[in-house]
Amino acid sequence: MLKTFSLGGVHPAENKISAGKKIEVLPTPAQVSVPISQHIGAPSTPVVKKGDSVKVGQLIAKSSGFVSANIHSPVSGTVFKIDNVLDASGYKRPAIIIKVDGDDEWDESIDRSPELKKDIDLSPEEIIKKVGEAGIVGLGGATFPSHVKLSVPPGKKCDVLILNGVECEPYLTSDHQLMMEKGEEIMVGAKILMKALKVDKCIIGIENNKPDAIEHMNKLAQEYEGITVQPLKVQYPQGGEKQLIDACIGRQVPSGKLPIEVGAVVQNVGTTFAVYEAVQKNKPLFERVVTVTGKSVKSPGNFLARVGTPINDLIEAAGGLPEDTGKIIGGGPMMGKALVSTDVPVTKGSSGVLIMPDEMAHRKQAQPCIRCSKCVSVCPMGLSPYLLMTLSEKGIWDRTEEEQVMDCIECGSCSFTCPSNRPLLDYIRLGKGTVGQIIRSRNK
Amino acid sequence: MSTLIISPSPHVHSGDSVKKNMYGVIIALLPALAASLWVFGLGALVVTVTAVAASVLFEYLIEKYLLKVPSTISDGSAVITGLLLAFNLPSNLPVWIIIIGALVAIGIGKMSFGGLGNNPFNPALVGRVFLLISFPVQMTSWPKPMANVGTYLDATTGATPLSIIKEGLKNGEKLTDLLKEIPSFADMFLGKMGGSAGEVAAIALLIGLVYMLVRKIITWHIPFAVLGTIAVFTGLLNLSNPEEYAGPVFHLLTGGAMLGAIFMATDYVTSPMTPKGQIIFGVGIGVITVLIRVFGAYPEGMSFAILIMNAFVPLIDRYVKPKRFGEKVK
């Protein structure tokens, strides 16, 4: 029996069309828009102004607090302006717009040699500092600043590092491909993270639908002490932090608590690769692997794209926007955001661009709840989605809170499953937002 | 592409639908329908066709002329109500009574609460119990099995195994003698006994159960809790005094225990939302059924037990919560 998490879960059609496609380097665009808020936490503060010339990897906006992140120029060129641009959220938000010159001149301190560097020279404290300086955030999509996760609060102890190679979202293959091509670097990255966290155990969780990655990583792990690969049963949302910890080591993070409560820290494999590059090669985070995929896409693939690149460039690289496009999703189909425009820039959290044909892009008419209880049985957090929806719809906030709405991880399993096509998660989000505000104002 | 569609996640759906679930239940009811035609022949056919047609027609008429809302008859739920009502009626019941039953089931049991999803009580049982109380004579005359294949209203009738035992015990007869008057357990398992049109053949109902479990239309909790409770409760009674109390096999095979546990108690709308709640619900049905059968005035208690437990569903759902993630810290 393969391991998996203990409550709920669904199995959407996997549709990993771009699996096995080699990572292609996307040419640098003529202009990039780098949002100053690409992470959870406070937006960064720009340190460049209009007319400044910048090199690849140069700091252009600095972290504005503990939970915030540095941002580095993904290109060489001239700062054109700092202005509001549409981002993946659909809002116009401040971004640093840089006109690219042709040279692609990198900051001298970055080691661009392809050799694997295994020896870790930095101390744990230096590693955490470096990760912070390099602007690394969780690349699985949550974009939580990584140095914060690595800084274990006093009184807490971490005993295991878990790497997230699950990629449970349908369609997405960027982490899978990264493991196949940069497995060795991920191993070293894991060793760096282990050193920073002072743990001697690392488990890499990979779902069983990627047997090649399991085999490859397993082979590599033989040479790295303390690192093991844990094959997992295919089950969405296994990539959720709490679900992955439960699946790998059988510990459940209590309601409202962080993974460190049960002695675990989780990092995505993409993030781990970024940590390797930052610590061993002095390369800050300004590019990432993005899957471009969809049923009608001509040549779906995995692309290494600079942050700030309009997703339109990615779509062109994958054969252009199909005629029948109805929806463009930033991320996967379960948790991704529908994009309002193809001008939206790639950010640190962009794991994929999914282009959905019009016929798949519409929701069906919602029908009355028939109380089938399928939403309850699939909820990985053990909540009652049907009830949370009704309570939120009616605005009964005290009971919405009592029913633990804040535990919802917004995985969408309930809405996915509902035979009546009810917009369960829409209303639960509304409830979560309102109850969150109530809790914050109460704690003031 | 002219405009992009914007909506919150998730952007994909399982493809499951109300229709798929309802038609799944209808398919699961087909073996029992076949068995009822085999055992009761023409009468079963007339009762089933009448009940289904009347249920669908009443839903259509009420939605069109009274509520003035779009019709929902194609979702299959009215067909299920009709089938289940028919399965709970004797196969020689006059058409006009069946029509009254369908009107009560759909009109009062379902539509008066707002239609599918809103009714607190199982509509088919509301109809059935209404008829049982209003027409006690017609509702308790049971055509003999296998002997009335070509007859309907003029079918020869006899008692059900449950009422043979109940009446016999009341008259001071010995259980061992009474058990000789009823069909063998093997015959009862195949449906060769008196009873409502669709309740007699345990084997056909169990095939339906397996189908619904495999298709994941229902989970095991309710049927197993109901049948398990009936088995344990009657088993204990039987052990305490074998001369007075019939054993679990008898009770499981008679009086619609199977039909109730598999198809009536598992009705989505009128059963609890959590596995734990469903078990409490099922145990409650089992206990009440045995209490009525053994100690009550009626020979059978399944319908009443389910309706009584239906009334407790909101309470169960209020206090029984699903197992939350992170509740148990290891």
Interface residues (C-beta under 8 A of the other chain):
Chain A: S6 L7 V10 P12 A13 G90 P170 K242 D246 G250 R251 Q252 V253 P254 S255 K257 V262 L321 E323 D324 T325 G326 K327 I328 I329 P333 M334 M335 G336 K337 A338 L339 V340 S341 L354 M356 D358 M360 A361 H362 R363 K364 Q367 P368 C369 I370 R371 C372 S373 K374 V376 S377 C379 P380 M381 G382 L383 S384 Y386 L387 E403 Q404 D407 E410 G412 S413 S415 F416 T417 C418 P419 S420 N421 P423 L425 D426 R429
Chain B: M1 L4 I5 I6 S7 P8 S9 P10 H11 V12 H13 S14 D16 S17 V18 K20 N21 D75 S77 G114 G115 L116 G117 N118 T219 Y268 V269 T270 S271 P272 M273 T274 P275 D317 K321 P322 K323 R324 F325 G326 E327 K328 V329 K330
